[in-house]
Amino acid sequence: SKRPQKFKENMATIGNASKASETDSITQEQQLELLLKLPDFQRRVTIVQRQFEEMHVDASKSYSQKDLLSYLDRRCESRHFERRVAQQIFDQLNLGPGKMVKCQDFIHMYLLAEYILRENVRDETITLNEAQKASNNTRKKLLEAQKKDKLNAYGISEGSILIVEVFEARDLASAEDMRMLNPYMRLQCERAQEETQVVPGGAQLLWDDSFKFDIERGDSDLSVVVMSKSKKVDEDIFLGRVSIPLSTLRDQELHEGWFNLQSDTPGELWSGAVRLNLQWIHNQVTYLESAYKKWEEEIQEHDQMKGVYEFNLKQIREPFQGLNYDDNLIDSAAMATLENRFSDTFQKIHKKFSSQKAISAGTCLKMTYFFLIITTLNLMCRPDFYNLVVGLACWTELKDFLPDNLSRSRAIGFLVLLAFFADAFWLWTAYSLKAGTSAAHLEGAVEFKFFIMLTTLVSLVFKIPYGLYLWKYSIEKFN
């Protein structure tokens, strides 16, 4: 269901846990009006009202701050309700010591606070997972750089680059009428030279161009010359230049700002400026170490903030049973992260053990037929309906040369993997227990017992290449 946007403005702090609003927000009344249309919020209102009624509190009547605190304390049983959280709610209701408020209005504000905290926990969890993923990627790059990074004769990493982003210009010299200009920029550093696109004159001169320069020595300057295409004369019109020593960028940080233009004639007054982003990465190891440290600091910061929100959410949910369920706190980003980790591991195994030749749908279908044959043999000797269901599901998808979407193609690979563990468990049970419901049918001829153990073992081993082939086919078809 749709959530009301910008809900954090009027209650940006709940129990001293702050989170700034991102943009102009809607009013508190509009927030509640939107929330009250949500089935989940309506259900929560009903839960709290019912539990107030159990204490003989009429939701339509007005109560003082003292009365409401007393009711909340009674609901907590073992201790007093958290005063910081309560005061925040009372402040939003403008409920002073001598004032009265309808219980219904208090319940709405109470659940708005609970909603905000839930959303804050959710947002922090998503941010934390994204930061963790970025940190892991940075760490991998750092380990690779520590193995491969080499310094040249000038003490600079091989592959050192200067990244330049050109955004805009203003107050250009000789620009009595900006509409007459057709400016562009020439950029040069060491041996490389680049040019931006030509932009038509107007009130705003915007480029949004990006360039990378290979740096070998690191003792030169980045030269930026602003020119204007001229239709009347052969030569373009000079509008100014700026030189930026690479030594000012040695910290490998991102430098953003306006750089004033100068004339070619020393001492001549000149106007104009250009806005650039500059970053020189001259040592991969130190750069990645710094980036990794920053990600770890950000993870720690968000983890602490998430802990504060979770603590206050626990406090606000404590008085009322039925609010403490986590359906809305399920983090899809965390699930995606776990899935990506599993996928990466599975694909590494695939690259090591499976064939590098392209896998055809026909090959997968033949393997499915073999899987069904082995499963049928097992069914003659023991209950094996799980493998039968998996085999039929695979055949249903594969008979039309595999499904037309990635999720279903990956799903049958997971089913085969689960069938692998099911066979492994059965073999372990049959071997270790020698009896019981799962192995009672093995009492009899030794040859019969050997046959069923053998077919199950073949089925178990076969699922490894079969699952890898299905996975590879999904990669080749959908990636």
Salt bridges, closest charged atoms under 4 A:
ASP40 OD2 - ARG44 NE 3.16
ASP40 OD2 - ARG118 NH1 3.69
GLU54 OE1 - ARG75 NH1 3.79
ASP73 OD2 - HIS80 ND1 3.19
ASP73 OD2 - ARG83 NH2 2.91
GLU82 OE2 - ARG84 NE 3.17
GLU114 OE2 - ARG44 NH1 2.74
GLU114 OE1 - ARG118 NE 3.15
GLU114 OE2 - ARG317 NE 3.11
GLU119 OE1 - ARG3 NE 2.96
ASP123 OD2 - LYS8 NZ 2.96
ASP123 OD2 - LYS19 NZ 3.88
ASP123 OD1 - ARG122 NH1 3.50
GLU124 OE2 - LYS19 NZ 3.45
GLU124 OE1 - HIS302 ND1 2.70
GLU168 OE2 - ARG275 NE 2.89
ASP177 OD1 - ARG179 NE 3.26
GLU195 OE2 - ARG186 NE 3.37
GLU216 OE1 - ARG191 NH2 3.69
ASP219 OD2 - ARG217 NH2 3.26
ASP236 OD2 - LYS229 NZ 3.79
ASP251 OD1 - HIS255 NE2 2.82
GLU253 OE1 - LYS294 NZ 2.75
GLU256 OE2 - ARG275 NH1 3.05
ASP264 OD1 - ARG241 NE 2.65
GLU298 OE2 - HIS302 NE2 3.59
GLU310 OE2 - LYS306 NZ 3.86
GLU318 OE1 - ARG79 NH2 2.42
ASP326 OD1 - ARG317 NH1 3.71
ASP384 OD2 - ARG382 NH2 3.66
GLU397 OE2 - ARG408 NH2 2.61
ASP400 OD2 - LYS399 NZ 3.57
ASP423 OD1 - ARG382 NH2 3.49
ASP423 OD2 - LYS463 NZ 2.53
GLU476 OE2 - LYS472 NZ 3.85
